């Protein structure tokens, strides 16, 4: 039986790697074409969208923002910037009001530069940083620009030195680095205590499922019902409809489609600069295209069922 294309939104448990989830789903759905939309650290729980079948080709076109709820423990610094690492320094934390603490958090709002943790998937000369870290190599990581769209102070436990935050950020942001740097700014130390991702690539925690749910539905032969169609994950992208067989044939053979910009002038929903999802008049997804410089053709970039 052919596996349905689309996305599974997994609610990942602690201790499980993103690749572990992919391997389990490959086995459950009996298909090799499975991929995750971005690594979630083993100790981080929450939303992990998994692409199945041809949906793997569309991962790069998903929304890239992510939202987390996390706890930062002041007074402790570790070699991994989270509570699971080796403690390398301890220091008292300041007595500070919610209002003053929130002002310190302004340092992390907007576009900032951060040095990723050494135990991370950042590339150094073609190799992941965590591999060098695990070999106890001495190396440095350069600061990287990330964007923090929202950072909300949810709770400040002065007695135990625990800060709870909600953070909406760009892909590539390390909350562990924020925990470490906030500790330093407060003339203390800091590390990440707990972290849960509640939104990723347009999918939220409310629509997530456990891998055990897939196993249950598979026994009932209902596992397909859990898969979100690929087109539903691309609602943020403008659509262009191919209205006849000739246009569809042109598209499937990799040829440009004529585009009349006057038809879309004044349409706030159509974004000329970004990817365009191409569909037929039955709302079936045909692929992704981009406008040429003259804006008179849509050039195919990703074609499903190419001939």
C-alpha positions in Angstrom: 0.0 0.0 0.0 1.4 3.4 -1.0 2.3 5.8 1.8 0.4 9.1 1.8 2.5 12.2 1.3 2.4 14.9 3.9 3.5 15.8 7.5 3.3 14.1 10.8 3.5 16.5 13.8 5.3 14.5 16.5 5.2 15.4 20.2 8.7 14.3 21.0 9.6 12.8 24.3 12.8 13.6 26.3 15.8 11.4 25.6 14.8 10.7 22.0 16.8 12.2 19.1 15.1 13.7 16.0 16.8 10.9 14.0 15.4 8.3 16.3 11.9 9.6 15.5 12.6 9.4 11.8 13.8 5.8 12.1 10.7 4.8 14.0 8.4 6.4 11.5 10.2 4.8 8.6 9.6 1.4 10.2 6.0 2.1 11.1 5.0 3.4 7.7 7.3 1.1 5.8 8.9 3.9 3.7 12.4 5.3 3.4 11.2 8.8 2.4 11.0 10.3 5.8 12.8 13.4 7.1 12.5 15.9 10.0 12.2 19.6 9.5 15.1 20.6 11.9 16.9 19.0 14.8 15.4 19.1 18.3 17.9 18.3 21.0 17.4 15.0 22.8 16.5 16.6 26.1 14.1 19.0 24.5 10.5 18.0 24.2 7.6 19.1 22.0 6.8 19.8 18.4 8.8 18.0 15.7 7.2 18.0 12.2 8.2 15.0 10.2 7.9 15.0 6.3 6.7 11.8 4.6 7.0 10.9 0.9 7.2 13.8 -1.5 6.6 16.2 1.4 10.4 15.9 2.1 11.0 18.1 -1.0 8.9 20.9 0.5 10.6 21.3 3.9 12.6 24.3 2.7 9.3 26.1 1.8 7.7 25.8 5.3 7.6 28.8 7.7 10.9 28.9 9.5 9.9 30.5 12.9 9.8 28.5 16.1 8.3 29.1 19.5 9.6 27.6 22.8 8.7 27.7 26.5 11.8 27.2 28.6 13.3 27.5 32.1 16.7 29.1 32.8 18.6 28.1 36.0 20.8 30.9 37.3 23.9 30.3 39.3 25.2 27.3 37.3 27.3 27.2 34.2 28.0 23.9 32.3 30.1 22.8 29.4 27.0 22.2 27.3 25.0 25.3 28.5 22.2 23.1 29.8 21.6 21.4 33.1 22.7 18.0 31.7 26.4 19.0 31.1 29.4 19.1 33.4 29.2 22.0 35.9 32.2 24.3 35.3 31.3 27.2 37.6 28.7 28.2 40.2 27.8 31.7 41.4 25.0 33.4 43.4 22.3 35.2 41.5 21.1 38.8 42.2 18.0 39.8 44.0 16.0 41.5 41.2 12.4 42.5 40.5 10.4 41.2 37.6 10.4 44.6 36.0 14.2 44.9 36.1 14.7 41.3 34.9 12.4 42.1 31.9 14.6 45.1 31.0 17.7 42.8 31.0 15.8 40.5 28.6 15.7 43.5 26.1 19.3 42.6 25.3 17.9 39.5 23.6 15.0 41.0 21.7 15.2 41.7 18.0 18.3 40.8 15.9 21.1 39.7 18.1 24.4 37.9 17.7 25.1 34.7 19.8 27.8 32.1 20.0 26.3 28.7 19.7 27.0 26.0 22.4 29.9 23.8 21.6 27.6 20.8 21.8 25.7 21.8 18.7 25.1 20.9 15.1 26.9 24.0 13.8 29.4 23.1 11.0 33.1 23.7 11.4 35.1 23.0 8.3 32.5 20.5 7.2 32.2 18.7 10.5 29.5 19.2 13.2 30.7 21.0 16.3 29.4 18.3 18.7 31.7 15.7 17.2 34.7 17.9 18.1 33.3 18.5 21.5 32.8 14.8 22.2 36.5 14.3 21.2 37.5 16.9 23.8 39.0 19.1 21.0 39.7 22.8 21.8 37.9 25.0 19.3 36.0 28.3 19.0 32.7 29.1 17.4 32.0 32.5 15.8 29.0 34.6 16.7 25.9 34.2 14.5 23.1 36.5 13.8 19.6 35.3 14.9 16.3 37.0 15.3 14.1 37.0 18.5 10.6 38.1 17.4 9.1 37.8 20.9 10.5 37.2 24.3 8.1 37.1 27.3 9.0 36.7 30.9 6.4 34.3 32.2 7.7 33.6 35.8 10.6 34.6 38.0 11.4 32.3 40.9 13.8 34.4 43.0 14.3 31.8 45.7 15.5 29.0 43.3 16.9 31.3 40.6 14.7 29.9 37.9 13.4 32.1 35.0 10.5 30.9 32.8 10.3 32.4 29.3 8.3 32.1 26.1 10.4 32.8 23.0 9.5 33.1 19.3 12.7 33.1 17.2 14.3 32.4 13.9 15.7 29.0 12.9 19.2 28.5 14.2 18.6 30.2 17.6 20.0 28.4 20.6 18.0 28.9 23.8 20.9 27.4 25.7 23.1 30.2 24.5 20.5 32.8 25.7 20.5 31.0 29.1 24.3 31.2 29.3 24.5 34.8 28.2 21.7 36.0 30.5 23.5 34.5 33.4 26.6 36.4 32.5 24.8 39.7 32.0 23.3 39.3 35.5 26.8 38.9 36.9 26.0 35.3 37.7 25.9 32.1 35.6 23.1 30.5 33.7 22.1 27.3 31.9 19.0 25.8 30.3 16.9 23.8 32.8 14.0 22.7 30.7 12.8 23.4 27.1 9.7 22.5 25.2 9.0 23.6 21.6 5.4 24.5 21.1 5.5 25.6 17.5 7.7 24.8 14.5 7.4 25.4 10.8 3.8 26.4 11.1 2.8 23.3 13.1 1.8 23.7 16.8 1.8 21.4 19.8 -2.1 21.2 19.9 -2.0 19.2 16.6 0.9 17.0 17.6 0.8 13.2 18.3 3.0 10.7 20.1 4.7 8.0 18.0 2.7 5.5 20.1 -0.5 7.0 18.5 0.8 6.1 15.1 1.3 2.5 16.3 -2.2 2.4 17.6 -3.7 3.8 14.4 -1.6 1.5 12.3 -3.2 -1.5 14.1 -6.6 0.0 13.2 -5.3 0.7 9.6 -6.0 4.4 10.2 -2.4 5.7 10.2 -3.1 7.7 7.0 -5.6 9.8 8.9 -2.8 11.3 11.0 -0.9 12.7 8.0 -1.4 16.3 7.2 -1.5 16.9 3.4 1.5 18.8 2.1 -0.6 21.6 0.6 -2.1 22.3 4.0 1.4 23.2 5.3 1.9 25.7 2.5 -1.0 28.1 3.3 1.5 30.9 3.8 2.6 30.7 0.2 0.7 32.4 -2.7 -1.1 30.1 -5.1 -1.3 30.0 -8.9 -3.9 27.8 -10.6 -3.2 25.9 -13.9 -6.6 25.9 -15.6 -6.2 23.4 -18.4 -4.3 20.2 -19.5 -2.0 22.1 -21.8 -0.7 24.2 -18.9 -0.3 21.1 -16.7 1.6 19.3 -19.4 3.9 22.3 -19.8 4.5 22.4 -16.1 5.1 18.6 -15.7 7.7 18.8 -18.6 9.6 21.6 -16.9 8.5 24.5 -19.1 7.7 28.0 -18.0 4.0 29.0 -17.5 2.8 32.4 -18.9 1.9 34.8 -16.1 -0.3 37.9 -16.4 0.8 40.3 -13.7 -2.2 42.5 -14.3 -4.5 39.8 -13.1 -2.9 39.9 -9.7 -2.2 43.6 -9.4 -3.8 45.0 -6.2 -3.9 41.5 -4.6 -2.5 41.7 -1.1 -2.4 37.9 -0.9 0.0 37.4 -3.8 3.7 37.8 -3.0 5.7 38.2 -6.2 9.1 37.8 -4.6 8.6 34.5 -2.8 7.9 30.9 -3.8 4.6 30.3 -5.5 2.7 27.0 -5.0 1.3 25.8 -8.3 -2.0 23.9 -8.1 -4.7 22.6 -10.5 -8.4 23.6 -10.5 -9.1 20.7 -8.1 -6.7 22.2 -5.5 -4.1 19.4 -6.1 -0.5 20.5 -5.5 1.7 20.4 -8.6 4.9 22.0 -7.3 6.7 25.2 -6.5 7.7 28.0 -9.0 9.2 31.4 -9.0 8.5 34.4 -11.2 11.2 35.4 -13.7 12.7 38.9 -13.6 10.2 40.3 -16.2 7.3 38.8 -14.2 5.7 37.3 -17.3 6.5 33.7 -16.6 6.5 31.3 -13.6 9.6 29.1 -13.9 9.3 25.6 -12.3 11.5 24.9 -9.3 10.0 21.8 -7.8 7.7 19.7 -10.0 5.6 16.8 -8.7 4.9 13.9 -11.2 7.4 15.3 -13.7 7.4 13.8 -17.1 
